[in-house]
Amino acid sequence: MKPTSISAERLFEEHREALRWEWIAGHAHPERRFDEAAVRDAQSAADLVGYLNYIHPYR
């Protein structure tokens, strides 16, 4: 059974080592959760990722 809700903090902690992530902003509300409907309705992890601009990746 896939989870219906996950916080940014939990996602970060679960993947920080493998992906060598560093938390640089948003420390005020790490417990914020992703929208439950979006997580529940996602067919794949790619459905939860925002638009990625390959031409201007830092915009």
Residue frames as a rotation matrix with the C-alpha (Angstrom) as fourth column:
MET 1
0.582 0.813 0.000 0.00
0.813 -0.582 0.000 0.00
0.000 0.000 -1.000 0.00
LYS 2
-0.360 -0.731 0.579 1.50
0.687 -0.628 -0.366 3.33
0.631 0.266 0.729 -1.00
PRO 3
-0.582 0.112 -0.806 1.36
0.669 -0.497 -0.552 6.26
-0.462 -0.861 0.214 1.44
THR 4
0.323 0.763 0.560 -1.31
0.918 -0.397 0.012 8.89
0.231 0.511 -0.828 0.92
SER 5
0.950 -0.043 0.311 0.65
-0.099 -0.981 0.168 11.68
0.298 -0.190 -0.936 2.57
ILE 6
0.304 -0.905 -0.297 4.32
0.945 0.326 -0.029 12.49
0.123 -0.272 0.954 3.13
SER 7
0.866 -0.059 -0.497 6.11
0.129 -0.933 0.335 15.50
-0.484 -0.355 -0.800 4.57
ALA 8
0.762 -0.647 -0.019 9.03
-0.324 -0.356 -0.876 17.28
0.561 0.674 -0.481 2.96
GLU 9
0.162 -0.715 0.681 11.11
-0.984 -0.067 0.164 16.47
-0.071 -0.696 -0.714 6.04
ARG 10
0.410 0.044 0.911 10.45
-0.256 0.964 0.069 12.73
-0.875 -0.261 0.407 5.79
LEU 11
0.978 -0.043 0.206 11.17
0.210 0.271 -0.939 12.69
-0.015 0.962 0.274 2.07
PHE 12
0.551 -0.813 0.187 14.42
-0.656 -0.561 -0.504 14.57
0.515 0.155 -0.843 2.69
GLU 13
0.110 -0.518 0.848 15.54
-0.902 0.307 0.304 12.29
-0.418 -0.798 -0.433 5.51
GLU 14
0.639 0.215 0.738 14.78
-0.037 0.968 -0.250 9.12
-0.768 0.132 0.627 3.56
HIS 15
0.828 -0.234 0.509 16.82
0.558 0.267 -0.786 10.18
0.048 0.935 0.352 0.52
ARG 16
0.895 -0.439 -0.078 19.42
-0.419 -0.889 0.187 12.66
-0.151 -0.134 -0.979 1.78
GLU 17
0.169 -0.903 0.396 22.33
-0.334 0.325 0.885 10.26
-0.927 -0.281 -0.247 2.00
ALA 18
0.074 -0.101 0.992 21.82
0.700 0.714 0.020 8.42
-0.711 0.693 0.123 -1.29
LEU 19
0.598 0.261 0.758 21.17
0.769 -0.454 -0.450 11.63
0.227 0.852 -0.472 -3.23
ARG 20
-0.466 -0.827 -0.316 23.59
0.885 -0.432 -0.175 13.79
0.008 -0.361 0.933 -1.22
TRP 21
0.321 0.704 0.633 20.85
0.572 -0.677 0.463 16.34
0.755 0.214 -0.620 -0.60
GLU 22
-0.793 -0.448 -0.412 21.42
0.605 -0.506 -0.614 19.48
0.067 -0.737 0.673 1.46
TRP 23
0.313 0.945 -0.093 18.49
0.946 -0.302 0.119 21.36
0.084 -0.125 -0.989 2.97
ILE 24
-0.703 -0.696 0.144 19.11
0.695 -0.716 -0.066 25.03
0.149 0.054 0.987 2.17
ALA 25
-0.827 0.478 0.297 15.71
-0.458 -0.878 0.136 26.73
0.326 -0.024 0.945 2.48
GLY 26
0.042 0.976 -0.214 12.28
-0.460 0.209 0.863 26.26
0.887 0.062 0.457 4.01
HIS 27
-0.760 -0.441 -0.477 13.44
0.185 0.557 -0.810 25.31
0.623 -0.704 -0.341 7.50
ALA 28
-0.735 0.483 0.475 10.42
-0.675 -0.581 -0.455 27.00
0.056 -0.655 0.753 9.10
HIS 29
0.229 0.931 0.286 7.90
-0.878 0.324 -0.352 24.31
-0.420 -0.171 0.891 8.12
PRO 30
-0.720 -0.586 -0.372 9.57
-0.691 0.652 0.311 20.95
0.061 0.481 -0.875 7.42
GLU 31
-0.737 0.488 0.468 6.43
0.098 0.762 -0.640 19.14
-0.669 -0.426 -0.609 8.60
ARG 32
-0.076 0.729 -0.680 4.32
-0.824 -0.430 -0.369 20.49
-0.562 0.533 0.633 5.71
ARG 33
-0.251 0.083 0.964 2.75
0.215 0.976 -0.028 17.66
-0.944 0.200 -0.263 3.81
PHE 34
-0.986 -0.018 -0.168 2.30
-0.164 -0.144 0.976 17.21
-0.042 0.989 0.139 0.10
ASP 35
-0.251 0.961 -0.115 -1.30
-0.968 -0.253 -0.004 17.37
-0.033 0.110 0.993 -1.10
GLU 36
-0.422 0.106 0.901 -2.94
-0.337 0.904 -0.264 14.06
-0.842 -0.415 -0.346 -0.15
ALA 37
0.672 0.735 0.094 -5.07
-0.146 0.255 -0.956 13.93
-0.726 0.628 0.278 -3.30
ALA 38
0.531 -0.549 -0.646 -2.01
-0.835 -0.208 -0.510 14.42
0.146 0.810 -0.568 -5.52
VAL 39
-0.550 -0.758 0.350 -0.09
-0.814 0.581 -0.021 11.67
-0.187 -0.297 -0.937 -3.73
ARG 40
-0.156 0.598 0.787 -3.08
-0.195 0.762 -0.618 9.31
-0.968 -0.250 -0.002 -3.78
ASP 41
0.784 0.619 -0.055 -3.85
-0.129 0.075 -0.989 9.88
-0.607 0.782 0.138 -7.48
ALA 42
0.097 -0.836 -0.540 -0.25
-0.933 -0.266 0.244 9.71
-0.348 0.480 -0.805 -8.73
GLN 43
0.962 0.195 -0.192 0.34
-0.263 0.853 -0.450 6.88
0.076 0.483 0.872 -11.17
SER 44
0.400 -0.898 -0.183 4.12
0.767 0.438 -0.469 7.21
0.501 0.047 0.864 -10.81
ALA 45
0.099 -0.462 -0.881 6.65
0.813 -0.473 0.339 9.29
-0.573 -0.750 0.329 -8.89
ALA 46
-0.794 -0.423 0.436 7.05
0.607 -0.589 0.533 11.47
0.031 0.688 0.725 -11.99
ASP 47
0.067 0.916 0.396 3.48
0.674 -0.334 0.659 12.70
0.736 0.223 -0.639 -11.47
LEU 48
0.725 0.209 -0.656 4.60
0.679 -0.378 0.630 14.41
-0.117 -0.902 -0.415 -8.24
VAL 49
-0.331 -0.917 -0.224 7.54
0.764 -0.400 0.506 16.26
-0.553 -0.003 0.833 -9.76
GLY 50
0.457 0.484 -0.746 7.05
0.042 -0.850 -0.525 19.78
-0.888 0.208 -0.409 -11.02
TYR 51
0.988 -0.050 0.149 7.95
0.143 -0.108 -0.984 21.07
0.065 0.993 -0.099 -14.45
LEU 52
0.258 -0.963 -0.081 11.66
0.458 0.048 0.888 20.77
-0.851 -0.266 0.453 -15.22
ASN 53
0.940 0.021 -0.341 13.07
-0.246 -0.651 -0.718 23.41
-0.237 0.759 -0.607 -17.53
TYR 54
0.540 -0.761 0.359 16.00
0.736 0.634 0.236 21.82
-0.407 0.137 0.903 -19.38
ILE 55
0.364 -0.387 0.847 16.89
0.641 -0.556 -0.530 25.02
0.676 0.736 0.046 -21.22
HIS 56
-0.171 -0.350 0.921 17.05
-0.477 -0.788 -0.388 27.23
0.862 -0.506 -0.033 -18.10
PRO 57
-0.075 0.185 -0.980 17.36
0.455 0.881 0.131 24.69
0.887 -0.436 -0.150 -15.25
TYR 58
-0.716 -0.268 -0.645 17.70
0.695 -0.191 -0.693 27.25
0.063 -0.945 0.322 -12.44
ARG 59
-0.817 0.507 0.276 14.53
-0.436 -0.855 0.281 29.22
0.378 0.110 0.919 -13.20
